[in-house]
């Protein structure tokens, strides 16, 4: 390992790796994503373990294994040792995606990341993790590569489809809910790191926002896991109950769609909930959610700047531009650059062609990250008594979000 290689920071490594993957796909490399959907156990060997589907998984494995080993090498890891553990992580992530692909569980919008986390937690707490596997548990590296790829799905033109009303609602809801959630967290004694993750998750777009914020502030993976667990658990009752509440209040489909899209945290749950109401509600709810998703890039950039300045002040250093740049998480540049590339440089046809492939690869990195987090986490630490306060605050912030979004939906779409 040369001195020059050692000096490459992890953030620049994930930017390089992420754009190499994007470049490979743009150059024409394509594959059909594996099918993980099933209704009963008999379909698993006949469908998911079928030769063609296993071949699709194999293609994914080769691509991410090469990229992951390359990134590990640049960060100073031993490639062969890393690769051995990486293969195990991939198998576990495929198991998580299979569990998430069950038809019944999909109706409740339980995403693969929660199963990835659960699998890692069970293995670590029941049997423990062997030393040879620990070197491959690079959760932060995997998350950041996934975040660079996530930038390709944040298309700024989507916000124009919502028109001025959708833009106004997205801005008002995101800003007001974020600051209320942050204020509530700090008033109840929750640390700043957890406060920022909760605020972003409640106000912007749930899981993706929490992951992006954690990456921007170099947050604790255990806190991130807890926030994501809260997001996914609360999304299920909201997805089911809010359409009935809208019907009881006599809201129009337009108002209902704007309410659902602005308050439910995950895109999948928004789509499922909007579908229960009607076609107009589904369209408006999806557009509103896309508008909030677009703000994720701007929010991640702003949070990164704030955190860099804040950390400098806490260490009594003068927050000069050089110091801010040194502390600034460089993967955010990759995230925003990918979003700008797919929003303004590539043609809409090209974006539509490659987006599903990149989204599939991004999902693998997040699944790998959360398997790793589970394998590094003690179950009692994740759901300890001290963690009940963030849950109550999260629920309080979510209630505020529901009310504010309803008021804005009535004002703008009523």
C-alpha positions, 0 to 999 in steps of 0.5 A: 500500500503506497502512501498516496493510496493511504491518503485517500479518505473514505468519503472520496473513495465512496464518490469514486466508487459510486461514479464508477458504478454509475459510469458502468451502467451508463456505458451500457452494462445492464441486467434484470434485477432478481425477482424476490416476490413470493406469496407462499413458500412453494414459490421460493424454490420454484421462483426465487431459487430458479436458475435464471433468478440465481444468475441475476443475483450472481451478476449483481454479486460480481458487480458489487463485489468488485466495487466493494473490494476496490473501495476496501483496497483504497481504504487500506483493507486486505482485499481477499479477507474483505471479499470472503466476508463480503460474500457472506454479507451478500447472501444475508442481504439476499435473504433479507430481500427475500423476506421483504418480498413476501406479498403479505409483508409488502402490503405493510411496506416493510422494507428490506433494510429492516429485515437486513438489520433484524438478521444481523441482530439475530446472528450477532446476539445468538451466535456472535460474529467470527473475527474473519467476518468483522473486517468486512463489516463496513457499514459506513462505507456501504451506506455512503456508496448507496447514498451517492447512487441515491442521488440519481433518483433525486430528479429536480424536474419532478418538483415542477410536476407538482406546480407551485402549490406542491412546491409551497407545501413541500417547503413549508412542511419540511422546514416547519416540521424539521425545526419543531422536531429538532426543538422538541428533541433538544428540549427533552434532552436528546443529543444533537446527533440523534435530534438531527436524524429524527428531524430529517426522518420526520420532515423529509422522506423517512429512511433515505433522509435519516441515512443521508443525515447520518452520513452527513454528520458521521452519526452513530449507526446504532442511533440510525438503526433505531430511527429507521425502525421508528420510521418503518413501524409508524408508517404502517398504521399511518398508511392504513388509518389516514385514508379512513380518517380522510374519508371520515372528515370528508376530504376531497381526493386532492386534499387527501393526496396532498395530506398523505404525500406530505406526512407519511414518511416512506414513498412506498407507504405513500403509494399504497395509501394513495391507492386506497383512496383513488387515482387522483389522490394517488397521483397528487400524493406521489408528486408531493412526496417526490417534491419533498424527496428532491429537497433531500439533496439540499437538506443534506448539503445544508446539514453538512455545512452546519455540522462542519461549522458546529464541530469546529466551534465545539473544539474551539477552532476558528471555522475557516473555509479550509477547516469547513472543507476539511470536515465537510463529508465529501460524499455529499458532493457525489450525492448532489453531483449525481442528482444534477447529472441525472436532472440536467445533463442526461436525457429523460430517455436515458434516465428512464433506461438506467434508473431501475438498474442503478436503483437495484444496485443502490438497494443492495448497498443499503441492505449490506450496510444494515446487515453489517450494522446488525452484526455490530450491534447488541440487541439490548443497546438498540432497544434499551430503556434510555431509547424510549424518550426518542420514540415518544419525541418521534411520535410527537413530531409525527403528530405535529407533522400530520396536523401541519400537513393537513392544514397546508393541504386544505389551504392549498388544495381545498 
